Amino acid sequence: MSSHELRLGSAAAERASDAPHRDRLRQVLVAVGAVIAVVGAFVGSGAAGGTPIAEAAGGALSADATLLAPAGGAFAIWSVIYLGLVGYAVSQLLPAQRTDARQRHLGYPILLTLIMNAAWILSVQAGLLALSAVVIVLLLVALCWTYARTIASRGLGRRSLVGTLLVDGTVGLYLGWVSVATAANLTSYLQFAGFTGFGWSPEAWGIAIVAVAGVVGVLVAVWSGGSLAPMLSLAWGLVWIDVSRVSGALQSRPVASAALVAAAAVVVATLVARVVAARGRGGAGASTEARGR
């Protein structure tokens, strides 16, 4: 055996011996990240002495601050998302998950979103609306990357219904809701920064942004093969925008109608994509069976 081959073998053995330590570190860091995110949520809710998000930053993110702000009831979805994130953080600590290929693929991306989520809450609490807009855009980008890895890793590791709900379901809900939250946050920042809209009326901008959110939802539906979680949270956010524009202090029937149409488009596109994907899997299975004969 050559010296080069010996060095390669030694490096491979060293990486293999370090793998258990790296896996344990990943598990611990994800758990710590979940704790940080939950503490941030308590602060953001006002339960731990912080200012509720709707009242922080001069009320820039309240339900009546802009035409894209959803009604307060929409934020109940955070409870479901946080519950899923905590469930994931606990489940990935199990010994059986330590060397799981999917956990290795997704642990650090999910950790990144947890830390950025807490950073967003802190920026809003500090009244730094511009910084919050930057952070939530980065969070959305991180979630897009994480969800792409979630889809790509579906064939890796041990699969179970609980694991699928905690990973695919939670990350999907997280992505869909943050998509709506990003639109609302950016609109708030631009309005408070004095953006005049290039001559467009606020309602025209509201309809346009809602339409973009709907298109994004349709694209995610096609790309993911009809995954339900992103559709549920995105449609949820859009419906609550409708509620806010119909029953809140800042009313707008055009924006409310646009939000409902966008929500319906996302739901229909997701169900159609799901049926198409199921038929594709069925056709592939039949083709394989025919070749087997």
N, C-alpha and C positions, 0 to 999 in steps of 0.2 A: 504494500500500500504506500502511495506517495505521501510526501509531507503535506501537500495541499489537501488530499483526501482526509488525512489525519486531523488537520485543522478544521475542516468542514464538519467532521464527525464530532469533534470536541465542542464546537460552537452549537451544534444541534443538541448535544447532550446538556449543555449549559442552559439553553433555552427551555428544554424540557424540565429541568430541575427547578427553574425559576417560575414555571407556569402556575403551580399551586399558590405561590406567594402573590403573583399578579391577580389570580382569580379572587383570592381572599380580599385583596386590596380593593378590587372593583366592587365586591359585595358590600364592604364597609362604606365605601365612598357613596354608593347609591343610597344606602340606608341613611347616611348623614345628610345627603342632599334632600331626601324626602322629609326629614325632620326640619331642615331649614325652610323648605317650601311651606310646610304646614304652619310653622311659627310665623312665617310671613303672611300667610292667609289669616291667621288670628289677628295680627297687627292690622292688616288691611280691612278686616271686618269691624274694627273698633273694639273687639272683645278684650284685647290685651293692652288697652290704653292708647292705641293708635286712632287716627281719624278714619272713619269709613271712607272707602274709595269714592263714593258719590259726593262726599263733602270735601275731600282733599283737593289740593291744587285749585282753590277758589271755586270749587263746584264745576270744574271744567268737564268732568266725566259724569255728571249727573244725568238723569233720564231726560231732562228738558234743556240740556245745554246745547245740543245740536240736533239736526234732523236725522242723524244716523245713530243716535244714542238709543239703545233698547230700554224698555221699561225695567224697573227694579227687579221684577220677578224672574227675569232672564238669568240673573246671576246665581240662582239656585243650582244651576248646572255645575258650578264650581265644586259643590259638595260631592257630586257624583265623580267628577274628575279627580279630586283629591283623594276620595275613598279608593278609587282605582289605582292611583299612584302609590298610596300607602300599602295597598294590598300587593302591588307588584314589588315594592321595596322589601316587604316581609317575605314574600314567596321566593324571591331570588336569593335570600339568605340561606335557604334550605341547602343541606349538604349535597343533595342530588342535583341542584342547580349550579353548583360551583363551577363545574367544567362543561356545562351545557353550551353547545356551539351557538345557540341563539342568544343566550345571555351574554356571551362574549361579544357578539355582534351588536347588541343593543344597549348594554349597560351604560357605557360612557355617553352615547348620544342622549339617552333619557336623562342622565345626570346633568348634562349641559342644560336641558330645558328646565329642570328643577331649579338650578341656580339662577338662570335668567328670569324665571318667573318671580323668584324672591327679589331679584334686582329691580324688576319692574315695579313691584309693590313699594319698595323702598324709595324709588325715584318719585313715585306719585305722592307718597307720604311726605317727602321733602319739598313738595310743591314744584318739582322740576319737570314741567310738562314737556318741554322740548326733549329732555333726556328720556322721559318715559316713551315718547314716540319712537326714538331711535332704538331703545331696548326692545319694545314690543315688535318692531319690524325684524330685528335680529332673532327674537324668539320665534317668530313665524318662520323665518328661514331655517332655523334649527329644527323646528317641528316638521317642516317639509322634508328635510334631510332624514330625520329620524323615521318618519312614516315611510319614506322610500326604502329605507333599510328594513323596516318592519315587513313590508310586502316582499322584498327580495329574500328575506330570511325565513319565509313560511315553511320551507322544506327542511330547515335545520333543527336539530335538537329534538327533545321530547315534546310531543304535542298532546294537549289535553284541553277540554272545554274551559276549565278554569284559567289555564295559562293563556288561551286565546283571548278570553274576555279581558284579562288583566293587561295583556300586552296590546293586541290589535284593537280591542275595544277602547281601552283607555287612551292610547295614543291617537286613535281616530277621533274620539270625542274632543280631545285636547286640541287637535289641529283645526277641526271645524269651528269650535268656539273662538279660538284665538284669531281665526280669519275674520270673524265678525268684530271682535274686540279691536283688532288692528285698524279696521276701517273707521270705527268709532273714535279711537284714540287719535289717529292722524287728522280726522276731521276737526276734532276739538282743538288740537294744536294749531292747525292752520287758521281756524276761526279766531282763536285768541291771539294769534300772531298778526292778525290784520289782513289776511289773504282776502282779496276782493273777488276772486273767481274768474278773472279774465273776461268780465262782462256777463258771465253766466249767472243766473239766479241761484240762490241756495237750493231751491227745489230741483232745478235741472241737475245740479251737482249731486244732490241726494239720489235722484233716480239713476244717474250714470254710475255712481259707486255701488248702489244696490245691484244694478245690472252686471257689473264686473264681478261682484261676489257670487251672483248666480252662475255666471259663466265658469268661474273657478270651481264651483261646486259640481257642475256638469263634467268638467274636465277630470276632476278627481274621481268622479263616479266611473267614467270610462276607463281611466288609468288603473284604478284599483279593482276593476271587475265587479263593481257594484257593492263595495263595502258599505255596510249600514252605518257604522259609527260616525264617520265624517258628515254624512248626510243628516243624521239626527241632530247633531249639535249645530250645524250650519243652518238648517231649516228652523231649528228652535230659536236661534238668534234673530233670524230674519222675521219670524212671526212676532217676536217681542218688539222689534222695531215698528212693525205695523201697529201693535197695541199702544206703544208710546205715542205714535203719531195720530192715533184716533182718539185716545182718551187722556193724553197728557196735556200739559199747558202749552206745549209747542206742537200744534197740530198741522198736518199736511196730508190731505187725502191722496194726492198723486204719489208721494213717497210711500205712504202706507200700502197703496195698491201695488206699486212696483215691488215692495218687499214681499207681499203675498205671492205675486206671480213668480218671483225669483225662487221663493221657497218651494212652490209647487213644481217648478222646472227641475230643481235639484232632486226632489223626491222621485219624480217620474223618470228622470235620467238614471238615477241609481237603480230603480227597480228594473228598468229595461236592460241596463248593463248587467245586472245580476242574472236575469233570465238568459241573456246571450252567453254569458260566461258559463252558466250551468249547461246549456246546450252544447257549447264547445267542448266541455269536459266529457259530456255524454258521448259526443261524436268521436272524440279521441279514444274513449274506452272501447267503443264498438269497433273502431278501426283496428285497434290493437288485438281485440278478440278475433276479428276476421283473419288477421295475419297469423294468429296462433293456430287457427284451423288449417 
